[in-house]
């Protein structure tokens, strides 16, 4: 008993959570402490992450605090105030009070949620593996950081083709592994760590028959994210409602069913009736109807190590029936939603992956995997144990290493700012009358401005800017011929233009005599105030 009594509870579990967070902490520290020369690390490890802090800023700006907020990527100063994600409201409030750097605050939020996520994952693992020995601990490590066969498949194909670089090991992993088909990699996204903490809390509450807590967590999930909310409202209802028919002795109280159905009704009304009343949101819904699907090859490579044993466990009833049923429902519905293009227009099916099929299959495989590890350890078959562990851990070990190395080299997914970009943002962040509009040929700078300043951007994020194609075309016409939409001159107190420096800039038609002109490195920043 090398772990002592109740290793899945109390301070020992928190210590384990901290230890298992270290691989992700290493990636974060590599970003913060080893930036490329001349670049400043923002704390955002991937392109989308800044958008969450832009939404937090939108809810709590310097002049007002609201329980709802508008779309920060909208150029319309009157964008409808219709969004109310609780975690973003909390982040906005903290940023308003502390004046913390948004990227550092985002990382802190991710670390705290990550520890809670890991702690709850350890508790759920303890329901499937109550033993307290070295094999159980090794199995826990494989549960939290195990993966599939993507690296082996990618390396094999690349070696046959005679080409190898940083990305070829993940060529079969959708979008280079950024859809996180296993569990631990979701720590890479602070918001995913938050969603996963709520999911694991919900599953444990359901297993423990804590019905009021279950309803609270269902409501939080529904309010936090449309995809994960829909996914686990479906899981909770699909697992509990049949109990009223097949297990009356174990069914939840009637008020739980009514409450769960009420949350589902509110969720559907909000997303499919209330939000679509906004023309901008309707446009975004069209832009989000993307065929981001899970190829069959990726499906097999992601789950090949756990699926066969999980099927045998279900067929032979080797796990506690309530736990097995909940895991089977979670895996089945997640798999169905992640492949919903088979029966409807795809709405980014990959959003339903995020390890939500992998982790229940792993837990279902533990009645085979953990005893196998135990026998091998007892017989001192260390090489065999190392081979199994290496097989499970290879995907994430390689992926996290590549992220750290690429980011330190300046060619990874993490966002860094040059000194000139920071100076532009500093100038823009000076006080001024609203509404303010930024027009830039550099999409990334337009996006960054939403995080660090009070300026709106005509175009920023390819999937979150309403009428994105039209907005980008308008910026292209401005850059080529100085053509401006009427809104630029009529709807904003000031417009800031960012383009490449040119010596003849005073002849440009969109610069007025009283415009403020800044040369910042090789950039031209022009702030044109509207005359009364």
BASEKE-856161 format. One record per residue (C-alpha): x, y, z. Coordinates in steps of 0.1 Angstrom, whole numbers, plus 5000, padded with zeros to 4 digits. Layout:
BEGIN
XYZ ...
//
This chain:
BEGIN
500050005000 502550264989 500050554987 498450515021 494850505030 492250705010 494750824984 491950954962 490751194990 492051485010 495351655008 497051354991 494651394961 495451764959 499151684960 498651434932 496651694912 499551934916 502051684905 500051584874 499651954865 503451984861 503651884824 501252174816 503052404839 506252334820 504652444788 503352764804 506752844820 508552784787 506253044771 506753304799 510353254807 511953154774 510453394748 512253454715 514553754714 512654084713 509253934719 506953964749 504853664759 501153744762 500153434782 497853324754 499152984741 496852974711 495053224688 491553184702 492453234738 492753614738 489153634727 487953504761 489653794779 488254034753 484753914763 485653954800 486854314793 483654384773 481554294804 483554504828 485154804811 486355124827 483055294827 480455024834 479854684848 477054464834 475654114840 475554074803 477954184775 478054224738 480254074712 483754224714 484554124679 481654324665 482454664651 479054794659 479155014691 475454914696 476054544695 473354364715 474154284751 472953924750 475853714764 476253614800 478853334805 479553324843 483253244841 483853534817 481853774839 484053664869 487253714850 486054054839 485354154874 488654034887 490454224859 488554534867 489454524904 493054404902 494054564868 495854234862 497454164828 494753974809 497053694797 498553634832 495053634847 493953384820 496853154829 496153184866 492453094860 493552804839 495952674867 493252704894 490652534873 493152274861 493952174897 490252134904 489751944872 492551704880 491451664916 487951564905 489251344878 491351164904 488151114925 486250974895 489150744888 489050624924 485450504918 486650274890 489950174907 489550164945 492849984950 495750174965 499050044951 501650124925 499649974896 496650204905 498950504906 500450424873 496950374859 496050714872 498950874853 497850694821 494250814827 495251184831 498051194805 497450894782 496550924746 496250724714 498450614686 498750934666 502550984670 503350634660 501050654630 502350994620 506050894623 505450574604 503850744575 506451024575 509350774575 507850594546 507550924527 511051034537 509951364553 509951454590 509451784608 507851914640 504251864628 504451524610 503951314642 500551474645 499451464609 496551234617 495551414649 492851674638 494252024634 497651924647 496251794680 494552114691 491151944695 492451744725 490951404719 492451264752 492051414787 495151584801 495851794770 492751994777 494652174804 496252374776 493052584774 492052754807 488352754797 488552384788 490052314823 487052504837 484452304816 486151974825 486052064862 482352114859 481851794840 483751574864 481951744893 478651674877 479451304871 480551264907 477451444920 475151214899 476950904912 476651024948 472951114943 473551474952 470651594931 470651964940 474351994933 473851814900 471252064890 473552354899 476452214879 474152144849 472952504850 476652624852 477552404822 474552524802 475452884809 479152844802 479452684768 476852584742 478652264730 479652124764 476452244780 474352054754 476551754756 476251704794 472651804797 472051514773 474351284793 472651374827 469151334813 469951014793 471350854825 468750964850 465350974832 465350594823 465750524860 462150624866 461150324844 463850054850 465150134885 462350294906 464250204938 467150424926 465450694908 466151064915 463351274932 460751414908 461951764914 465251674899 463751564867 461551874865 464552094873 466751924847 464051954820 463652324829 467352384825 467252214791 464252424780 465952744791 469152634773 467252564740 465252884742 468353094748 470452954720 467752884694 465253164701 466653454721 470153474706 469053444670 466953754674 470253934670 471153974633 474853954643 474453634661 472453484633 475353564610 477753404634 475653094635 475953064598 479753114600 479952844627 478252584605 481652434596 482352074587 485152024612 484651654614 486451364631 487951134604 487550764609 491350724610 491550974639 488650814657 490350474656 493850604665 492550814694 490650524711 492450204699 494250154732 491050164754 488050064732 488549684731 488849644769 486049894775 483649684753 484649364772 484049534805 480549624795 479749284780 481049094811 479749354837 483149394854 482449744868 479849874893 476649884872 475750254880 479250374872 479450154841 476150284828 477150654833 480450604816 478750414787 476250694783 478950954784 481050774758 478150684735 476551034734 479851204731 480750984701 477351044686 477651424689 481251424676 479951254645 476651444641 477451524605 476051174598 472451284604 472451674602 474251974589 477651974608 478152244634 481752194642 481451824654 484951834668 483752054696 482251754712 485551564714 487851724741 488551384757 484851324765 484850994746 488350894756 488150924794 484950714799 486450444776 489650444797 487750404829 485750124814 489049954805 490549974840 489249624851 491649484825 494449744824 495249794861 495349424870 497649374840 499949644853 499849484888 500749144876 503649284856 504949484885 504649184908 506748974884 509249264880 508549294842 509649654843 510349664806 506849554798 505449814822 507550084806 506449984771 502750004781 503250334798 505250474769 502650364745 499950554764 502050864772 503850914739 501151134722 501051384750 504751374758 505551454722 502851714717 503651914749 507351904741 506752034705 504552314718 507252424743 510052404717 508052574690 506852854713 510352924725 511452944689 508753194680 506952974655 504452794676 500852864684 501553104714 501053474709 503953714714 504054084709 506954284694 508054614710 506354804682 503054624687 503154694724 503755054717 500855074693 498554914719 499955154745 499055454724 495655324716 494955254753 495155624762 491755774773 489455894746 485755934738 483855634727 483055474703 486455404689 487255204658 490555034648 491254954611 494354754605 495954544578 497254324605 494454094617 496353984648 496854344660 493154414655 492454104676 494954204703 493354554706 490154394718 492154244747 494254544757 492354854747 488754994745 488855014707 486554804685 488054644654 486354644620 487754294615 489554074640 488753704643 487853504612 485053304630 483853564655 483653884634 480153924621 480053944583 483753854584 484153814546 482654154539 484654324566 487954184554 487054284518 486354644530 489754664547 491454534515 489754804494 490855064519 494454944519 494454934481 492655254471 491755444503 488055344500 486155384532 482655254543 480455534554 480355404590 484055484595 483355864591 479855884607 479555624635 482755664655 484355934676 487655834662 489155584638 492755454642 494455324610 497455094612 499355024580 502955004567 504955324570 505155524538 506955864533 504056004513 501455924539 500156284540 498756244505 496555944516 492856044512 491855904546 494256124566 492856464576 494856774585 494256734622 494856364624 497456244649 500256064631 502655824648 505555634633 506155324654 508955124638 507855024603 504155094611 502055404605 499455474632 496955744623 494255844647 491556054630 489056224653 485656304640 484956674638 481956804657 
//
